[in-house]
Each structure stands twice: as structure tokens, then as C-alpha cells.
Amino acid sequence: MATQIGNVTFGQISNVRKSSDEEGVYFADIEISEAEGFPMETHIYCARDNDYAPTGKWVYKQIVEGNIVGTITQLAEGVNPVTGQPYPPQPQTTGSQDL
Amino acid sequence: MSNYTKSTNFASKDNLTSGDPLKIVKGTEINTEFDNISTAVATKADLASPTFTGTVNVAAITASSTITGALTGNVTGNLTGAVTGSLAGGTGLPLTTGVTGTLPVANGGTGAATLTGYGAVVMNSAGTAATSVAPSTSGNLLTSNGTSWTSAAPPSSGVTSAVAGNGITVSGATGAVTISQDFYTGSSSTNTSFPISSYLFAIGTSTPTLRNASSALYYSTTSPQGNGVYQFGSANGVALSGTWRTRGVNGFLYCCTTGIYLMQRTA
């Protein structure tokens, strides 16, 4: 059943993965329609317990209360939560800066 | 007040024989009669401008001219006969105790004997009595249906409530509502929670990333991008809340394998 939070309509929450290096952080595949009339599409969603937005608060609450499809899996370290694959080697750069 | 009463019967003297001493009309008898007449006349009202004391009983009054002066005493009896003349100059009639019946609409009244307390007085078809509309439910309005009035809930059209939308915060649902746009006002380089509609520049390592495609977004904590650089794709880091979409690309790095993307949080 779809739920509307603000302009965003949420459908099923599935494939929930718990972050390997942060507490209170989940990645999930969520059916989302981001505005009235927009088609429902599945997107990667990062849910945090300290999210500023009402949508994020709602998604996090659904996850911790178990209102999801399937079960929550634990991501292994070094695994990309988006692809589910280990991170490939990064290209080298000439330096780094704090922004 | 007294009436005249004759003291001497002078007519009976005519039948008396001559020499009878009573046959003589004495001066004292005549004097007594005049005294009696004087007393009776002095206690009777004059025809012109009489002054009465005590109770005056009148079978019928016909005033041929103006009746002047104040009637200061109480009238305890009823005026049961018809008044065909006008009380044009009458004033001071008490409306609470001095009148009975219902004042019609045509005479400036409502034509109604009773009206509902706290009701709104409304008029009906011309000449008919007014009626009252009870307030009914709190918040109701006096509403016309084209011919009459009722107490009805206000129409639902127009702004009846305000709700938050994407990137929009409202202070309440009704009444004085403040609508404000959400934007991040902090200065933390490790912030992970941005309001919906926020824009960030980020490095994307997928080539090319479709415009408006969604992706998890991170800020980098390690090389090669460096601390605080937002990124998506294969790079590691700390994930930002929500769903982010690419809204355009500024250029490519690393020989077309990495781009500088404009990202927007959409959910």
C-alpha cells in the first residue's frame, strides 16, 4: 500500500541492507513517486535515524519496525551497497583536499 | 355636596281656613328656603370650567374642544371600546408593559411572537414574519440557498489546510501558517542529512551517468577523492540520507571515467 509523505509517495521497501561501518544506517530499494503524477520507480535509498527530512524519518521508521519486503541483510565491509559488489580499485590522483 | 330640599310646603297653606295661623307665609320660612337653595347651589359644579373633587362617574363623554392638563392619577379600569381616532401626540407608552400582541413587519416589527435564542434573525417573503436560524455547529456560516438562509458548514473550496511538500515546511495546518523553504544552514563538513530539494556537486565514477538517474550519494573520507568530497558510484565513504538524482554533469576527469555532477535530493 502506498504512503504519501509530503509530495513523495512510497511503495514497497525491499532489499534492506544494514551498513557495515555505521550504526543507524540502512540502504534499501524503495518504490518512489517523487511528485504527484510521476511514475513509481525503484531507487536506492539511504535511511538514517537522524535524517532531517520527514521522508527519511518515515523510511527509517518503516525499516526498524519491519514494514519491509524480505529481511534485513548485513553488508560486508568493502562492499558497495549500491551494486553489492566489492569496490574496484580507485584511480590515482595527484593529491587530496579537504573541502 | 347637597341637593336642595324644600323645608316649607307653601301649597298646603292654600287649603287652610282664614284665621289659621299656619296659613300665614312667614319671612323666616322664605329665608330658610333661600338658605337651602344657596347651600345646594354652592356645592354643585358649574357648566363652565367646573372643578370636580372625589370620584366622577360619567355615562358618556363628548368633548367639543381640547382636553388639557395632565391625567396624573392611575387608570385602573379597561378601555374596552374602540378608539377610532388617533393618538397622534401620545408619548411615553412603555413597550414592555404597555403593549400586547406582535408588531407586524409592515409596522417595523418582526411579525414573530418568539425567536430562537442566539439565532440569526432573517426575513422571509415580503410581509411575512421574520424567523431565526439557530447557530448549530461551531464554525458554521449563515448560508443562502438562493431563497432562504441556513446555518451550514463553510465550503471546502479555497485554502482549508496547509501541508508540507518537497523542500517546504509549514508551521501549521490552518490559521496563520508560515511556509518556508527548507535548506541546509549548517557548516558541518560531515553532515549526512540534507533537506529534500538540496543540491550538491559530486564526483561520479560511472561513465556516463544518465541525467536524472538516482544513486546513493556519499561524502568521501579517504583517498583518492579526499575528505568531504561528495561522490557516488563505486567510491567508498559515508552515505547521505535519502535518494539523490543527477541533474547534470559539468565535466569529466580521469580521461572520461569520472564526472562532476550536480546532485539533488528528491526523496
Interface residues (C-beta under 8 A of the other chain):
Chain A: G6 N7 V8 F10 S19 E22 V25 F27 I30 I32 E34 A35 E41 H43 I44 Y45 C46 A47 R48 N50 D51 Y52 A53 P54 T55 G56 G78 N80 P81 V82 T83 Y87 P88 Q90 P91 Q92 T93 G95 S96 Q97 D98 L99
Chain B: V163 A164 G165 N166 I168 D182 Y184 S189 T192 S193 F194 P195 I196 S214 S215 A216 L217 S223 P224 Q225 G226 N227 G228 V229 F232 G233 S234 A235 N236 V238 A239 L240 S241 G242 T243 Y254 T257 T258 R265 T266 A267
